[in-house]
Amino acid sequence: MIEMSSTNKNDKTCELNTLSNIIALSKECTEFLDLLQDKRRKILLDIQKNENDFFEKNPLIISQFNALFDPSLYKSKVKIFMEELEDTVDSYCCHDYVEDLIDTDYDKSKCIVYCQLCELTKK
């Protein structure tokens, strides 16, 4: 867990807001990596559908492409980092949980419980 210290309530609130922003950015990063993986799959499918044998004659292109654009390597690191941050925030925050309804579809909603201070959902 990441070690944190704070001297007053304002510092703590500021630090929690910053941690929440880092967590949000990490989640966005994960979503981006999912999108990257989808695009990578589509490109590989296009290559397989290609009727000439260019890529068969140049396998280095495909292996370098796969090595460069393999988001699973990055995603696992981001996931570990996010879990560590969430554990830190969870132990650092004096949670003030509230219930809220969020729209999941046009005519459907879901009840969630989250902390007003750090914005983490209740586990």
PyMOL commands that set and color helices and strands:
alter all, ss='L'
color gray80, all
select helices_A, chain A and resi 9-49+54-57+59-68+71-92
alter helices_A, ss='H'
color red, helices_A
select strands_A, chain A and resi 97-105+108-115
alter strands_A, ss='S'
color yellow, strands_A
deselect
rebuild
show_as cartoon
